[in-house]
Amino acid sequence: MNEQAPVIAVLLSEKTRRMMLDDAAVAQLNALGEVRWPTGATVDATDVDHLLQGATACLTGWGTPPFDPAARQRHPQLALVAHSAGSVRTLVPVRLFDDGIRVTHAASKIAASVAEFVVAEALLAMRGIHRLHHQLRNGGEWLDVRAAVPQRLLGARTVGIVGAGYVGRAVMRLLVPFGCRVLVVDPFLHDSEAAALGVFSVGLNDMLAQSDVISLHAPVLPETRRMIGARELALLRPGTLFINTARAELVDEAALLAEIRSGRIEAALDVFDNEPLRQDSPFRDPALANVTISPHAAGHTEEAHFAQGQAMVDEIGRLLRREPLHHEVSRAMLDRMA
């Protein structure tokens, strides 16, 4: 390898590397310069410091340790952090942005997976497929089961979305063709953008009171933490489906559990205050037939994983060729990102 070849540090665990990088992406990365791979199955802070010596770019992802705020002082050549996952808030300190290190991420590649998951949850609940299945499997009579499970058309419902970022917009694009009336809560969504998306920009209380299905896609910020509490949940109409595939911190979990236990609403939850969900968690109670739970799985599909890795390999190539990055996170974007 030419001594002048740029050094690229891969700061991914073995499990994440296999998940994110297919053979073509690995070959493309190796063609870009001298690639340094971790020697062990995991990556810790010492590995990061060692692999970054002389590196121009690094590839990070789920499980990469957070960067030291002084990283630029020890690694002055480092120009790019290419993050194969979504959020960079806990990975890259603000100081590194201020020090001139550029950051790019694969959040847009995750959005399609989450959006499909949300629509699947909505369809499952509207048609009661899981209830039909369970009752028939347990000996229910054919026509009795059909009569006992309400059937609703998703396209005839009003759907409320909190957050118009990558995922929120992907959900909108899937819902609008169904014919849903889509209400969106996001202070940064202009009326002209809402009109172009085929949705309506409204306030939080109006959305909560009018929606049949509600899906959260907001980042966790000081102003959004626990934004949905007992008062807000009380605004929901009986039978509303409440979906959270974003962050548990957006919701007062105890208040949500109380509403679920009351039987007044339905819920589909992919995120929880404490993960993994304890075996004795009340959300695991089989008696709570009005809640569907999943293990933070919404953003995980095989296709998306490889797309995330490929997108970041492409970004490293663009940096080295001095081309514009396609997925850059600027310092100004941080204040309203997940």
Order of alpha helices (4+ residues) and beta strands (2+ residues): beta-alpha-alpha-beta-alpha-beta-alpha-beta-alpha-beta-alpha-alpha-alpha-beta-alpha-beta-alpha-beta-alpha-beta-alpha-beta-alpha-beta-beta-alpha-beta
